[in-house]
Amino acid sequence: MTTTAPPAPSAPAAAPVFKPGLEGIIAAETKMSFIDGEKGVLEYVGIPIDDLARNSTFEETVFLLWNRRLPSKAELDTFTAELRANYELPAGMVQRIESCPKDATPMHMLRTMVSALSMYDADADTVEVAGAGKKALAILAQTPTIIACFDRHRRGEKFVAPRKDLSFAANFLYMLNGAVPTEAVARAFDICMILHADHGLNNSTFTARVITSTLSDVYSALTGAIGSLRGPLHGGANEEVMVMLGEIEAEAKKQGKPTAEVVEPFIMGRLQRKERIMGFGHRVYKTIDPRATFLKTFSKQIATDTGNLKLYEMSSQIEAIMAREVGAKGIYPNVDFYSATTYHSIGLKLDLFTPMFAMSRISGWSGHILEQLDGNRLFRPAAKYVGPHAAKYVPIAQR
Ligand code: ACO
């Protein structure tokens, strides 16, 4: 008689690993951006970011991200026309924005107003990919209008309606300043929009995907992402960079010394006190962020053109000190470091830096929302319980 060996016991399931900050955990698949943090590579759909910044436009880059291919001329024209047709806000939104307190923080205003847009959309809840894509396009087109409208309102200036003959970048600057920007300034801003469009599963993008995974609506996902982006460890860092540069200048004035002499003790003091230098370090990049490499050259060019090299020189000096002191830890400039000086050089206000980041990143967030909807699985990680067990309930009178 032959006997069959009993099946080998299956290996015990590996215990789930706790990774604070989810570092290194792959939580989604994407076909949009690729990052190699060791080599300092960023590609959108396989195309190096540097190539796109030099040769593409924001509109074309958004088409690329959403369709995972470059458009033909006719496709780009149609896409651009659709975007422009959505620049205008729904009736009632301008009054809503103008009813905001003038001293409101622009990011709080933006988060609230993107959420408010849902109330003007009878079909706000659609989570079918094509329908959600149309909403994303409209919200992307309307975000610059919201930001410019609010900025003019707080300055006591009248709302400037969008112009459909202008690009995304040029139209924003036109609505903000009431004058069409020069080609060079519009192009500089367009490049900033390209560089900020998408960046893997960063915190705000993850937030958008997590919200989408409950089959909530596009407005909710984008509103949540804006809330995430404004934190100083994420998109809020570009404002903090300018604050820091301002503090260095103020210190130089106070001490009656040239700025260059104050930079070294200022940065060293912060590092010794274990304070963070804003615009440096990244969870993924352990070398210079490729967007910062591009923006560095670019901000030097703008600073030279505008005859204001002071901030650029200060930034280069900080970069050299940081490379010497903490370069070995893989802490290098991130996108926020040189984007701050670039935005400043083209005359943009400090508290609009993060809203402008959001304005561009709505394209990346939306692409991820559509990817999430196409094959959705609810995000529901586990928490490791580290509290007590079998504790006794003590009635309130006895506590
Ligand atoms: N300045 C000085 N030291 C830093 C910095 C910094 N900017 N960033 C990290 N470090 C140091 C930490 O003190 C720590 O040192 P230790 O090991 O001796 O204690 C080490 O580097 C690792 O730091 P973590 O916080 O563990 O690294 P993490 O990957 O979590 O941080 C982060 C990434 C949050 C971006 C961080 O580098 C930081 O706070 N940077 C400043 C804020 C900033 O510029 N944010 C924008 C990021 S880009 C974006 O979101 C668009």
Residues whose N, C-alpha, C, O or C-beta is under 5 A from the ligand:
A	BS01	ACO	P232 L233 H234 G235 A237 E275 R276 I277 M278 G279 F280 G281 H282 R283 N334 D336
